[in-house]
Amino acid sequence: MADLTNAARNHIAELVKTGLSPDEAALQAAKSVYASVTSLPGVQSVVAIAAAVSESSMIDFDAPTPQPAAGNAPATPRPKKRTVADHLDSALDARKQPELAGMPAKGTMKGSPRTAIDDIADAVQERKNSEKMVTTVSEMLQMEMSLFQIAPWDNDLRVIPNDLGRSAVFTTRNKGQKREACEDKLIYHYNQEVEITYTGIELRADDDELVWQQILEYAKHFPLGKKVEFTLYQLCTDLDWHVTPFYYKRALSCLKRLKATCFSIKSPRHSTLKNLSLLGDFDMEQLGKKRAVCKVELDPYLVVLFANDHYSKVIWSKYRTLSPTARRLFDYFVTHQKPYPLKLETFRLMCGSESTRKNKWAEQARGACKELEDVSLVEKSWLEKDFIYCDR
């Protein structure tokens, strides 16, 4: 079937020929869209219907269908407006609470199969959330708000969004292994309700995670969308890396990888984030032989990952000294107020490790637990019967 939008336009054009005004024709066409949603839910794709519903959300569907004007008949008062979304919400509520609508309680128990109306309602809500997110971020940009105003942290701390801390976005694979080139790769996440897909070069906890957290520190007081300047010397110093050509090159490689990231993150907390990059624009200006100035900006939509305190803080002087495996373990611990026991296999998946020897991986996990205790980031951490435990 033709695209819903084009079909609606053609319908409107035909109605205008009968004498209806464009607004009146649009109303009648929208009624037809609603009828197709409720009576023939399989005719259109869920995405197309959701788009039509959202775009028609201001049309009064309880008003009588307009007829071609005949004289100067007095206008009849219209009842309270109900949008397409209102109708869908009512239909969905009736399914969830059929006794309120005088319907038999069928298919309302937990675990009952979903229907087209459920999918459409979810798609409509997703579209609403997406539009709200775009509006909110646009307002933040206009008001020149900074990340610090959304997620404040002290200068001796660094931060990580909980959704990244509980996932395998930053891996612990061996330095000798070539980084994987990912294309729409599904990234493991501890919470099955969160879905992350990634396109770009594999990111690692050993360096990319630290560089990105330090960039967040530089950018936290700057308005979103504005470029932040720092030198490679400054970056290496703050990372506690040696100030040598090797580490300059390493830092620059991290910046390039972070710029070339493309994430899609779907979470119950927010609308789906699409084409999200961990760094926005990036450029470097060489000022003499020994001074290179980097100019970066954050992707404004990163603020969504930090919203509603959904981020965690780490003590930088201790955190940056950890081995990649210990750092990933602490990422899990710090993103939970009271960490649940973590399965050894789940931890391996969160690290993106390709280890196939269970005993060897268990030994690495024990070493990570000891590291965290030694630097006093946790009170106690230990491995017992294939589970990792922690006392914060």
C-alpha positions in Angstrom: 0.0 0.0 0.0 1.2 3.5 -0.7 2.8 5.5 2.0 0.3 6.7 4.6 1.2 10.4 4.2 0.9 10.4 0.5 -2.4 8.5 0.6 -3.7 11.1 3.1 -2.7 13.9 0.9 -4.4 12.4 -2.1 -7.5 11.8 0.0 -7.5 15.4 1.1 -7.1 16.6 -2.5 -10.1 14.6 -3.6 -12.2 15.9 -0.7 -11.3 19.5 -1.5 -12.7 19.0 -5.0 -16.1 18.2 -3.5 -16.2 21.6 -1.8 -14.6 21.0 1.6 -12.0 23.5 2.8 -8.5 22.1 3.3 -9.0 22.0 7.1 -12.3 20.2 6.8 -10.8 17.7 4.3 -7.8 17.1 6.6 -10.2 16.4 9.5 -12.2 13.8 7.4 -8.9 12.2 6.2 -7.6 12.0 9.7 -10.8 10.2 10.7 -10.2 7.7 7.9 -6.7 7.1 9.3 -8.1 6.5 12.8 -10.7 4.1 11.3 -8.0 2.1 9.6 -6.0 1.9 12.8 -8.9 0.6 14.9 -10.7 -1.5 12.3 -7.9 -2.7 10.1 -4.8 -2.7 12.3 -2.8 -4.8 9.9 -3.2 -2.6 6.9 -0.4 -0.1 7.8 2.9 -0.6 9.5 3.0 0.3 13.2 5.6 3.0 12.5 3.5 4.6 9.8 0.4 4.6 12.0 2.3 6.1 14.9 3.5 8.9 12.7 0.0 9.6 11.4 -1.4 9.6 14.9 1.2 12.0 16.3 0.9 14.3 13.3 -2.9 14.4 13.7 -2.8 14.8 17.5 -4.5 18.3 17.4 -7.5 17.3 15.3 -10.9 17.2 17.0 -12.2 13.6 16.3 -15.4 14.0 18.2 -16.6 16.9 16.1 -19.2 16.0 13.4 -17.7 15.4 10.0 -17.8 18.7 8.1 -20.1 19.0 5.1 -19.8 21.4 2.1 -21.1 24.8 3.2 -24.8 25.4 2.5 -25.8 29.0 3.3 -25.0 30.8 6.5 -26.1 28.2 9.0 -25.2 29.0 12.6 -22.1 27.2 13.8 -22.8 24.4 16.2 -20.6 24.2 19.4 -18.0 21.5 19.4 -17.5 19.1 22.3 -14.2 18.9 24.1 -11.3 17.8 21.8 -10.1 14.3 21.7 -7.1 13.4 19.7 -6.1 10.2 17.9 -3.7 9.5 20.7 -6.6 10.0 23.2 -8.6 7.4 21.4 -5.7 5.0 21.3 -5.0 5.5 25.0 -8.7 4.8 25.7 -8.7 1.7 23.6 -5.5 0.4 25.4 -6.9 1.2 28.8 -10.1 -0.7 27.9 -7.9 -3.7 27.1 -6.0 -3.4 30.3 -9.2 -2.8 32.4 -12.0 -4.3 30.4 -14.4 -4.2 33.4 -14.4 -0.4 33.2 -15.6 -0.5 29.6 -18.1 -3.2 30.1 -16.0 -5.7 28.2 -15.2 -9.3 29.1 -11.9 -9.7 30.9 -10.1 -11.6 28.2 -6.4 -11.4 27.4 -5.7 -9.0 30.2 -3.7 -11.2 32.4 0.1 -10.8 32.6 1.8 -12.8 29.8 -1.2 -12.5 27.5 -0.2 -12.0 23.8 0.3 -8.5 22.5 -2.0 -7.2 19.8 -1.7 -4.5 17.1 -3.3 -1.9 19.3 -0.6 -2.5 22.0 2.2 -2.1 19.4 0.6 1.0 18.0 0.1 2.6 21.4 3.8 1.9 22.3 4.9 3.3 19.0 2.8 6.5 19.6 4.4 6.8 23.1 7.9 6.4 21.6 7.2 9.1 19.1 5.9 11.4 21.8 9.0 10.8 23.9 11.3 11.4 21.0 9.6 14.7 20.1 9.8 15.7 23.8 13.5 14.8 23.9 14.3 16.8 20.8 12.4 19.8 22.2 14.1 19.6 25.6 17.6 19.3 24.1 16.9 22.2 21.8 15.8 24.4 24.7 19.0 23.5 26.6 21.1 24.6 23.6 19.2 27.9 23.4 19.7 28.5 27.1 23.4 27.6 26.7 23.1 25.0 29.5 26.1 22.9 30.4 26.4 19.2 31.3 27.4 20.3 34.8 24.0 21.9 35.3 22.4 18.5 34.5 24.9 16.3 36.3 27.2 18.1 38.7 30.3 16.5 40.1 33.4 17.7 42.0 36.8 18.3 40.3 38.4 15.3 41.9 35.8 13.0 40.5 34.8 11.7 37.1 31.5 10.3 35.9 30.1 7.5 33.8 26.4 7.1 32.7 24.9 4.0 34.3 23.8 2.6 31.0 27.5 2.5 29.8 28.8 1.3 33.1 26.6 -1.7 33.0 27.4 -2.6 29.4 30.3 -3.9 27.2 30.7 -0.5 25.5 34.3 -0.5 26.8 36.0 -3.9 26.6 39.0 -5.4 28.3 40.4 -7.4 25.4 44.1 -7.9 25.2 46.2 -5.1 23.9 47.8 -7.4 21.4 44.5 -8.1 19.8 43.4 -6.0 16.9 40.4 -3.8 17.6 37.2 -5.0 16.1 35.5 -2.9 13.4 31.8 -3.0 14.5 28.8 -2.4 12.3 25.4 -2.2 14.0 26.8 -4.6 16.6 24.5 -5.5 19.5 26.4 -4.6 22.7 25.9 -6.7 25.8 24.0 -4.9 28.6 23.4 -6.2 32.1 19.7 -5.0 31.9 17.9 -6.9 29.1 15.5 -3.9 28.7 18.3 -1.7 27.5 19.4 -2.3 23.9 22.6 -0.8 22.6 23.9 -1.1 19.0 27.2 0.3 17.9 29.0 1.2 14.7 32.7 2.1 14.9 36.1 0.8 16.1 36.0 -1.2 19.3 36.4 0.9 22.4 38.5 -0.3 25.4 38.5 0.4 29.1 42.3 0.6 29.0 42.4 4.0 27.3 39.2 5.1 25.5 37.0 5.1 28.6 39.6 7.2 30.6 40.0 9.7 27.8 36.3 10.2 27.3 35.8 10.7 31.1 38.5 13.3 31.1 36.9 15.1 28.1 33.6 15.2 30.1 35.6 16.9 32.8 36.9 19.6 30.5 33.5 20.1 28.9 31.3 20.1 32.0 31.3 23.9 32.5 31.0 24.8 28.8 27.6 25.3 27.1 26.4 22.2 25.2 27.4 22.4 21.5 30.3 24.8 22.2 33.9 23.7 21.5 36.2 23.0 24.4 40.0 23.5 24.0 42.8 21.6 25.7 46.3 20.5 24.8 47.5 16.9 24.4 50.1 17.7 27.1 47.2 18.6 29.5 45.3 15.5 28.6 48.2 13.1 29.1 49.1 14.8 32.4 45.5 14.5 33.7 45.4 10.8 32.7 48.8 10.3 34.5 50.3 9.2 31.2 53.9 9.9 30.3 54.3 13.1 28.2 56.0 11.4 25.2 55.3 11.1 21.5 54.0 7.6 22.1 51.3 8.7 24.5 50.5 11.8 22.5 49.8 9.5 19.6 47.7 7.2 21.8 45.6 10.0 23.1 45.0 11.3 19.6 43.9 7.9 18.5 41.4 7.7 21.3 39.9 11.0 20.3 39.5 9.9 16.7 37.8 6.7 17.8 35.5 8.5 20.1 34.6 10.9 17.4 33.8 8.1 14.9 31.3 6.3 17.3 27.7 5.8 16.4 25.3 4.4 19.0 21.7 3.6 19.1 20.5 3.3 22.8 17.0 2.2 23.6 16.0 2.3 27.3 12.7 2.3 29.3 14.0 5.6 30.8 14.0 7.6 27.5 13.2 7.6 23.9 15.6 5.8 21.6 18.8 7.8 21.1 19.9 7.3 17.5 23.2 8.2 15.8 24.7 9.2 19.1 28.5 9.9 19.2 30.6 10.1 22.3 32.3 13.1 20.9 30.8 15.7 18.6 33.0 17.8 16.4 36.7 17.4 16.8 39.7 19.2 15.4 43.3 19.8 16.3 45.5 22.8 15.7 49.3 22.6 15.7 50.8 25.6 17.4 54.6 25.1 17.1 56.4 21.8 17.4 55.5 21.0 21.0 52.0 22.4 21.4 48.9 20.9 19.8 45.5 22.3 20.8 42.5 20.0 20.5 39.1 21.5 20.0 36.1 19.2 20.8 32.5 19.4 21.6 30.1 17.0 23.1 27.1 15.6 21.3 24.3 17.5 23.0 22.1 14.4 23.2 24.6 12.8 25.6 22.8 14.7 28.4 19.9 12.2 28.1 22.2 9.5 29.4 22.9 11.6 32.5 19.4 12.9 33.1 17.5 12.1 36.4 20.8 11.3 38.2 21.3 8.2 36.1 25.1 8.5 36.3 27.8 7.6 38.8 30.9 9.3 40.2 34.3 7.8 40.7 37.4 9.0 42.6 39.7 9.9 39.7 43.1 9.5 41.4 42.2 5.9 42.3 40.0 4.9 39.4 42.6 5.8 36.7 45.2 3.5 38.3 43.0 0.4 38.0 43.6 -2.4 35.5 40.9 -2.6 32.7 39.2 -5.6 34.3 39.1 -4.0 37.8 37.8 -0.8 36.3 34.9 -2.6 34.6 34.1 -4.4 37.8 34.0 -1.1 39.7 31.8 0.4 36.9 29.2 -2.3 37.8 29.6 -1.8 41.6 29.5 2.0 41.5 26.3 2.1 39.4 24.4 0.2 42.1 23.8 1.5 45.5 23.7 -2.0 46.8 25.3 -4.2 44.1 23.6 -7.5 43.4 25.8 -10.6 43.3 27.2 -10.6 39.8 27.5 -13.9 37.9 31.0 -14.6 36.7 29.8 -15.2 33.2 27.8 -12.0 33.2 30.9 -10.1 34.2 32.8 -11.7 31.3 30.1 -10.5 28.9 30.2 -7.0 30.4 33.9 -6.9 29.8 33.6 -8.1 26.2 36.1 -10.7 27.1 36.7 -13.7 24.8 38.2 -15.8 27.5 37.1 -19.5 27.2 38.9 -20.8 30.3 36.6 -20.5 33.2 39.3 -21.0 35.8 41.5 -18.4 34.2 38.6 -15.8 34.1 37.8 -16.6 37.7 41.4 -15.8 38.7 41.2 -12.5 36.8 38.0 -11.6 38.6 39.6 -12.4 42.0 42.5 -10.2 41.1 40.1 -7.4 40.2 38.3 -7.8 43.6 41.7 -7.5 45.4 42.6 -4.4 43.4 39.4 -2.6 44.4 40.0 -3.5 48.1 43.7 -2.4 47.9 42.8 1.1 46.8 39.8 1.3 49.1 37.2 1.8 46.4 35.1 -1.0 48.1 35.0 -2.3 51.6 35.2 -5.9 50.5 34.8 -7.9 47.3 35.2 -11.6 46.7 34.3 -14.5 44.4 32.2 -17.4 45.7 30.5 -20.2 43.7 30.6 -18.4 40.4 29.3 -15.1 41.8 31.1 -11.9 42.6 30.1 -10.2 45.8 30.7 -6.7 47.1 30.3 -4.6 50.2 30.4 -0.9 49.4 
